[in-house]
Amino acid sequence: KQEVTQIPAALSVPEGENLVLNCSFTDSAIYNLQWFRQDPGKGLTSLLLIQSSQREQTSGRLNASLDKSSGRSTLYIAASQPGDSATYLCAVRHSSGTYKYIFGTGTRLKVLA
Amino acid sequence: NAGVTQTPKFQVLKTGQSMTLQCAQDMNHNSMYWYRQDPGMGLRLIYYSASEGTTDKGEVPNGYNVSRLNKREFSLRLESAAPSQTSVYFCASNRGGQETQYFGPGTRLLVL
């Protein structure tokens, strides 16, 4: 059974710092992996989608990498800003052909001004 | 273009009552999903519809039923609500399994 873990559960950093959020999964047979952002009381917003054949994706100050063999993905945020404060979740879809996505429990990020 | 919309935003039920959560998307997406989010548990898939006319169980389907009314709409029904179903419910959609999911704003449900 696929399990997705995100450590740490919470993180506080000063503004301007570069940071890395981690996502690990137990079954490397994935179809894709997505990173989402969730603001308090809101729905999820997709940040980056990495297909299983890709190693990384970039969008602005965000860079996500994928290492299927080790069951890990990282989300790198450059030059963090207070507006980046949110919960970040990763989700994986198994390659079996089902449409089921398994989510991690998220990392709650606070960027201090 | 409203994206994914959900109604109601908030609902309080008594144990044993029934209700239907509505979800609609205007992006012409084929696939739609219902999740619940509980503290410390992350999002868990309840049901999904890969395409119009099909529905399949997710991780936690017990106590729920779904209807894919047409390509735009996917409803979630609680026939006899229980306190364990207190949660935030999210609907999502995408063009297909390999595509980015788009989420609605959520429905907060409290079952007393």
Interface residues (C-beta under 8 A of the other chain):
Chain A: V4 Y31 N32 Q34 F36 G41 K42 G43 L44 T45 S46 L49 Q51 L89 A91 R93 G97 T98 Y99 K100 Y101 I102 F103 G104 T105 G106
Chain B: V4 S31 Y33 Y35 G40 M41 G42 L43 R44 L45 Y48 A50 D56 G58 E59 F90 A92 G97 Q98 E99 T100 Q101 Y102 F103 G104 P105 G106
